[in-house]
Amino acid sequence: MKNKREGKVIFSPYERGDAVKKVVAISREDVLFELRESILKGRGGAGFPTATKWTLVSAAISDEKFVVCNADEGEPGTFKDRILLLEYPELIFDGMVVAGYTIGAKKGIVYLRGEYEYMLKSLEDYLGEMRKDNLLGENICGKIGFNFDITIRLGSGAYVCGEETALIESLEGNRGEARNRPPYPVNTGYLGKPTTVNNVETFAAVSHIITKGGSWFAKFGTDKSTGAKLFSVSGDCEKPGVYELPWGTTINELLEIVGAKNTKAVQVGGASGICIPKSQFNRKLGYEDAATGGSIIIFNESRNMLHILKNFMEFFVEESCGQCTPCRIGNVKLLEGIEMIENNNYTFSYLNHLKELGKTMQVASKCGLGQSSPNAFLSILENFKDEIFNNGGNNGK
């Protein structure tokens, strides 16, 4: 039920329109100042400073600009944005209106994951209510000349469209593939116009920052990772779900909160993240240590880490768009290496070559899929090598 969740930041009290009513009474420079004070970083995983992105789009000279909300929540183990969309749409849509005011855009687009089509009617009904209350449309809240509206577009069901330029390509009716950068969306985005693309949770945070202040937001978390974060917690625990915790919370503290027992490993950041062993559970969740877009998958002692790794790599082989060679071929080679271990038909020399391939993919792949898909391969082979090679046999030299 709505308002049952408790939190000091995202799930703190907020009424529809609060941020919109406040923003029309201040300047765009004031908005950017509050964002800089908050040190808000993008909640989609990349962690790019929101104030910097909006400043660049605001400064761009164009007859048209766009605000895009990335609601293509496709990372395995992530479901926090779904909760925000279903139960806290006021935070997201108000944040988009604030963005439109700040960068000088008249149009906002929500790129909604195709599998979330069941939400479409309720979200469109909600937008209709905002228009009736003059929170969308022309001369919003009586601010002459402030015209902004939001439409919703369904995604194409591809994991790669979570990357902002592939998302824009999909919005334009093209195959979802990452663009070459530069140019960047802040200058050449949707329809070739300056565009800010932000995550659902980022817009939700913006609404609170505008109403409560950037310095208020920055007092939570750590110096480099300010505010609180929503975590989608699943796997071997008594209380899976969506939790709001301040950045800087340790993995051990999170495991205690969700009732996890006999935990062997924690996958931080979904399939594309890193797998952390028990010896490192004192690590802190934050951009300066264990960064994540929000997915936390817990594995207890009963789990076979090689099987988990194979599952992740099969996913990436399937989801790679195939546009660049490092990702298209590299993921297949990494999966072949896992199958070689399963069949006790490998050499350590060859596996070392695959590790080097994974590191090359991280820097040579065109988009975040190929850059992050080797993370699980590298971290699981390193942190659980005793288990994996004892189970898989030892053919190595």
Secondary structure, DSSP 8 states (H G I E B T S, - for coil): -TT-S--SSTTS---TTHHHHHHTTS-HHHHHHHHHHHT-B-TTTT--BHHHHHHHHHHS--S--EEEEEE---STT--HHHHHHHH-HHHHHHHHHHHHHHHT-SEEEEEE-GGGGGGHHHHHHHHHHHHHTTSSBSSGGG-TT--BEEEEEE--S-GGGGSHHHHHHHHTTS------SSS-TTTS-GGGS-EEEEEHHHHHHHHHHHHH-HHHHHTSB-SSSBSEEEEEEEESSSS-EEEEEETT-BHHHHHHHTT--SEEEEEETGGGSEEEEGGGTT-BBSTTSB--SSEEEEEETT--HHHHHHHHHHHHHHH----SHHHHHHHHHHHHHHHHHHTT---HHHHHHHHHHHHHHHHHSSSHHHHHTHHHHHHHHHHTHHHHHHHH-----
